[in-house]
Amino acid sequence: MAERSLNSTLSSLTQLIAMACQNPHTTSLAHAPQSPFPLGRRVGKLVTRLGSGLLAAGLSLSMALPSFAADPFRSSSAAHDIGDKTEAAFKAIFKEGNYVAAERYLAEAELEESDEPLVHAMLASMAYLKGDDGLPEVLRRAMLTQEKAQALLEKDPLRGHLYTAVGIFLEGAHVLKTQGIANGTPRALGMLQQVFRELDDAEAINPDDPELNLLKGYMDLMLAVNLPFSNPEEAITRMSEYGSPEYLAQRGIAIGYRDLERPDAAMIAVDKALSAAPNNPELFYLKAQILNRQGDRAESIDFFDRALDYSAQLPDALVTRITWERCVTVGGPDVNNCSVAAGYI
């Protein structure tokens, strides 16, 4: 990325921060509970989509790869060694939506594959899901992600630069969440400049790398969806043509089209994601949202229920959110009590 493009991106991110303060993104439902940390919610979405969906991605290709090169992104001839335990944790979350199993796999990965920066990035994302109580662990894991990524530079420079960027991004998310907008924004923008420079260094090594393009595709799509006069189609093309595995790329595209209020296109993408990960409750949840936007309330409620069938393996905060959205979708005289029914109040 040229310096001019970098400056343009940073300018866009500054606008995104300002917009997040003034117009916090919700699921576009009229009775959405308002967070006292609107930017924290936006950062939370980024951490979840980038720090989870992207950082993670170990998945549908795993069965085709040799055990000595556990790489869910690339063909065996171009595989990078990521680690079997790490890959198992990714599959548990992002293919099966099983966070309970993922915690167990991550504990094993930390013991056996502790030099893999992706392990610590995933543990940071898991800690973020615990809310304020998890923030100290988010910072610790963000720093470990950077440390392990720097150590990887000699052996695997592309992934070393990529996960240095991820670690800095996670640290920046922690800064914004703990220091607030006024105090945290100047430092966070400086960190974002470092993030894009590290991504540029990775891109200079191999601009067609699937792992890199999945991460950058999610980031570009988030910016394009939230900023006026942006072109989301370029980000969607990147995700569609270069992102891998397919179900994570299509999940990101579905989220983008959902937020652009293009539910028919979003439905095509989420169905492609479900074809690769047919038992993922988070994809059921996403499809429920899209069906609701298409006006199919009955089938939307059915998919909310299908997602909630997996409540035991999902984070509590996500179960609460799904329960609330289902209640609002059902409607009726009790809609104003949905926050109470879901556990927000």
ZABATI-113504 format. One record per residue (C-alpha): x, y, z. Coordinates in pm, whole numbers, plus 50000, padded with zeros to 5 digits. Last residue first. Layout:
! residues N
XYZ ...
***
This chain:
! residues 345
468364944953291 470224929252997 468924894953095 467064885252779 463634888752939 464504922353089 465784936152759 462744921352584 460254939152810 459454966052554 458534938652306 455884924452541 452884938552353 453754920652031 457094915251864 458474880851775 461464898551619 462104917951940 462124885752142 464444868551894 466824898151910 466924896352290 467584858952301 470324862352041 471994889852245 471804870552571 473234839452405 476094860552269 476894874752612 476844839952767 479454826752523 478204797152316 478514759652385 475514755852615 473404778752397 473434754652100 469644751952074 469714790052082 471004790751724 468164768451604 465684790551789 467004821751615 466704802051290 463044794251357 462384830451453 463734841551114 461554815550942 458444831351096 459594867251045 460264865050673 460444902550606 463744901150416 465424919550701 464194892550939 465624866050710 468984883650730 468974884051109 468004847451127 470764838950878 473314855351110 472024835751407 472124802951214 475684812351112 476554817351479 475024783251550 477554765551322 476164731851219 476344734750839 479894748650816 480784745950446 477234747950309 476474772750585 478994797550445 477454794650098 474024800250253 475394830850431 476614845250100 473374840549907 471404854650200 473594885750217 472904892649850 469164891249919 469574911250240 471184941950085 470834966050377 474524975550363 474924960350710 473554927150583 475744929250273 478834932850489 477824905350729 477174881950436 480574890350285 482264882350616 480464849050638 481424841950277 485104846350359 484814825150670 482944797650483 485374797750193 488564791950386 490114813050243 489944848350107 491364855449761 488504858749512 485464863749737 487144883750011 488974906549767 485804910849560 483874920149875 486484946349961 486244961549612 482444960049625 482394979749951 483195012449773 483335041250021 481435073849974 480185072750332 482055051150583 480645021950781 480334994650518 483595003950346 485555004250672 484284970350784 484854956450435 488464968350429 489154951550763 487484918950663 489334918250332 492634926450498 492344895950722 491154872650445 493764886450209 496604879350451 495474843750511 494964837350138 498404850450026 498024868149691 500124898649783 503074876749881 506164892150044 505164928349982 501764920450133 503384911150464 505294944050475 502104962850386 500314944950670 503044956450908 502654991950780 498884989650821 499144979151184 501755005651263 499395032751138 496685016551347 498915020251652 499265057551595 495505059751559 495095041651892 497405066052070 495465096251950 492095078952016 492665067452374 492195098652581 489055112652421 487595079052318 487975059752641 491095047852819 490065011752885 488175002352568 490195024252334 493505011652473 492374975352469 491384978052103 494804992952033 496494963252198 494404940051982 495484959051670 499114957951778 498864920251818 497174916251480 499794937251303 502584916751463 500504887451349 500764896650982 504424907051002 505444873451146 503024855550915 504834869450613 508274866250771 508074828850844 511324816250998 513084849551054 509924868651144 508564842451386 510204857951694 508454890651614 505144872151593 505744855751931 506344889552098 503434906451920 500984879252018 502404879852372 501634917052394 498064911752276 497744882552517 498624903952817 496364932152699 493374909352648 494084892852983 493734926353160 490504932452964 488724900153060 486764913653355 485564942753143 483764919652903 484274882052896 484224881352514 487504900652516 489174871152689 488284848252398 489744873752156 492964875752357 493154837752369 492784837351991 495644862151948 497724841452190 497294809551989 497784828551663 501234838851778 502484802551761 505404799152005 503114783852269 502454753052056 502424724252311 501304740452636 499374769552488 497864746052232 496514723352504 494814752552679 493564764252341 492024730252275 490124731052604 488914766452549 487824756952198 485684728452329 483674753252533 483574778552249 481804754552015 480674773951706 481374742851496 483364757651207 484674789051368 484964779351728 485864742351735 487734744851404 489894772451540 490704752551853 491624722251640 493904743851425 495774755751731 496184720051848 497474708851507 500004736751465 500554765851227 503194751950992 502884771550667 501544753150364 502534761750007 502654726449864 499904715350101 497484741449970 496944772350182 494544786350440 493854758650692 497554751650757 498524722550980 501744712650807 503084680950970 499604666250981 499214666650604 496374688450474 493074676550331 491254674150663 492254709650750 490664726050449 487414733150631 489064750050918 491484770951061 490244805251013 491314822051322 492804854551302 490244863051057 487044853151227 488354860351574 490594890651580 489084903551263 485374897751307 485324895851688 487954922451738 486264944851485 482854939751642 484304947151984 485894978451846 482424989651739 481064980552082 483894999352251 483005028552029 479465027952165 480605023752530 477515031252742 475775004852527 472255010752405 469774982152408 468284977652059 464574985952052 464254996851692 466314969151539 469094980051308 471504953651445 473324981351622 475985005551508 476685035051734 475905068151566 477735097651721 480725081051887 481015054451620 480875081251353 483865099151505 485815066851526 484935058151166 486025092751052 489435086951213 489545052951043 488885069650709 491765093550766 493955064050852 492925047250528 493645078250323 497065081750486 497875045550403 496685050050046 498925080350003 501835061450157 501405033749900 500005000050000 
***
